[in-house]
Amino acid sequence: MSPSLLLDRLADFARRVCQVYGVLEEQSDFPAAVRCFWTCMAEDERRHARVIEAVPAFSTDQALHHQAAALWATCERQRHAYSQTPAPS
């Protein structure tokens, strides 16, 4: 899969997830705190979609490539460390 196709699919996925969150935040039978949670999740997902959609505009900037690689490496290290942490009993 090409990087541009991957980005398109990621952006589409983020938009669809946002739609699901939107449906959940509109459920009147949910308590206000739960609806607020889904509203926040939808906003986060909208930001994710905008960032993904903006990536191609910066795809030729080498400094951004290096920053993205460093950020990815940090996330992977944190994810690995988290997966090694024993679950609370």
N, C-alpha and C positions, 0 to 999 in steps of 0.2 A: 504494500500500500504506500502510495507516495505521501510525502509530508503534507502537501496541500489537501489531499483527500482526507487524511487523518484529521487535519484541523477543521475541515468542513464537517466531518462526522462528529467531532468533539463539540463544535459549536451547536450543531443540530441537537445533540444529546442534551447539552446544557439548557437549551431552549425548551425541550420537552420536559425535562425535570422541573424547570421553572413553572411550566403549565400545571404539572401535578401538584406542586406546592401551592399554586394559586387556587386550585380546586379545594385543597385541604384547608386553606385559610378562610375559605368562604363557608365552611360547614357550620351552620348556626347551632348545631347540637354540641359542638365542642366548646369547652370553657374558653373564656377570653384569653387566658395565658397560653393555651395551646394554639389558638388562632394567631396570636402574636408571634409565637415561635415559628409557625409556618410562614408568616409574613416576612420575618427576618431571613429565613432560609431561602425564600423566593428572591429577596433582594441580593443575597450572596450569590445565588445562581445567576442572576442577571449580570452581576459584575463579572463572574467567570466567563459568561458568554461574550461580553464585550471585550475582555482581555484576549480570549481566543480569536475573536474576529479581527483584532488589531495586530496580531502576530505577523501576518504577511506584509504589512506596511513596514515592519522593522526587520524583515528577514535578511536584508543585505548588510545590516549594521553589525560588524564583527564584535564590537564591545558588548553589544546586547547579547550576542551569541555566547560570549564568555561568561557574562553575568547569569544568563539562563542556565548554562551548564553548571556553574558553581551552586546556584540555587537548587537545581535538580539533585546534585550530589549531596547537598546538605539535607534535603528532604529524604533522600534514600537512606542516609546514615541514621536519621531520626526514626524513620519507619523501621529500619532493621533493629535499632536499639529498643524500640517499643515492642517489637515482636518477641524480643528476648526477655522482656520483663514478665515475671510470673504473674498470673492472674490472682487477684485477691481471693482469699477463701472465706 
